[in-house]
Amino acid sequence: MRIYKVGGAVRDRLLGIPVTDIDRVVVGATTEEMLARGFRPVGSDFPVFLHPKTGEEYALARTERKSGRGYGGFTFHTSPEVTLEEDLIRRDLTINAMAEDDHQNLTDPYHGQRDLEARILRHVSPAFAEDPLRVLRVARFAARYAELGFTVAPETLDLMRQLSESGELEALTAERSWKEISRALMESQPQVFIEVLRACGALKVLMPEIDALFGVPQPETHHPEIDTGAHTLSVLEQAAKHNQPLTVRWACLLHDLGKGLTPEKEWPRHIAHEFKGLKLIKAVNERFKAPRDCQELALLVGEYHTHGHRALELKPSTLLELLQSFDVYRRPQRFEEFIAACEMDARGRKGLEQMSYPQADYLRGAATAARSVAVQPLLEKGFKGPELGEAIKRERLRALKAYKEAASI
């Protein structure tokens, strides 16, 4: 029995990046031997075991053979005869197909270290094209390591293009896709994830609503970058630079989908794109079964982001409707995330990345003013039921009028 660290643990150590997850592969062992040593089995598709003391994962070396469509369409084979090289060749990228023993002796049969030094994301073998999930994985790695100068090898991009055109991407489950998408959005340069998907044709298969934004112009006076797709990528880039959470990044990605529906004869204006985009945002949400908080914020940002930009001009009654839509009294954090998405949208414009966004503090102040209305005095006056609701609304409107007047002095 020989045990090796493999994959990301080796890759990141060689890159000088902190190692967070350690995967181990066991060569020359059987399931019975692992059980005899106290390891606990957890794998359903192939033998994976938890160490009896540390709880870390150990997988038996295995080979795999394509047997069906999609990410799950593989048959695995494990035995003591499976070599380390045979286990490594089934992996996606050369930089993930290295192994080392406890003394950091490197096993690198597919030149992963060379590609690390060259900053290249390259597939290990032609079998790469058998697994559609690898399209998303490579795009995610491109987003993670873009700041280190990594790019996708042209021949790997070709295989990704073949996968995109093969119909295999449609076989991916919503859960697997979302896992990769959500992780990619939280990388340091998530816009690169979208760029790579677009470059290999996967974006128009997985997210045609976003792909449709490229080439759609916007008024240059408001959007110096002009192209709606380019703007979306810039907004996503700003969200990452400002360390926004996943909910905000997801909303930033989807906020302008309605502009893809504007007839060419109406370009570069996009009248009512906020409302038109809601059905598209809902479709993308459902396609990937995004978490509820991501779905809700994306829809709200899509509908109201221009309200955020025009906050200083809004009538108190419109401002109250906006606050009510977000339920700022019980869900203050969601409104804060809306403000963040609006600010990223404003900064995601060419040459305006450092601009101030006074609307943010104004909206926070409005929410505070509305929340400051006390309910108890109204109860003491005898209001109850629907009358109480109307009385609270009147008082909140009065508070917002006073807030707006004070802010304009």
Buried (B, 14 or more C-beta within 10 A) or exposed (E): EEBBBBBBBBBBBBBEEEEEEBBBBBBBBBBEBBEEEEBEEEBEEBBBBBBEEEEEBBBBBBBBEEEEBBBBBBEBEBEEEBEBBBBBBBBBBBBBBBBBEEEEEBBBBBBBBEBBEEBBBBBBBEBBBBBBBBBBBBBBBBBBBBEEEBBBBEEBBBBBBBBBEBEBBEBBBEEBBBBBBBBBBBBBBBBBBBBBBBBBBBBBBBBEBBBBBBEBBBEEEEBEBBBBBBBBBBBBBBBBEEEBBBBBBBBBBBBBBBBBBBEEEEBBEBEEBBEBBBEBBBEBBEBBEBBEBBBBBBBBBBBBBEBBBEBEEBEBEBBBEBBEBBEBBEEBEBBBBBBBBBBBBBBBBBEBEEEEBEBBEBBBBBBEBBBEBEEEEBEEEEBEEEEBEEBBBEBBBEBBBEBBEEBEE
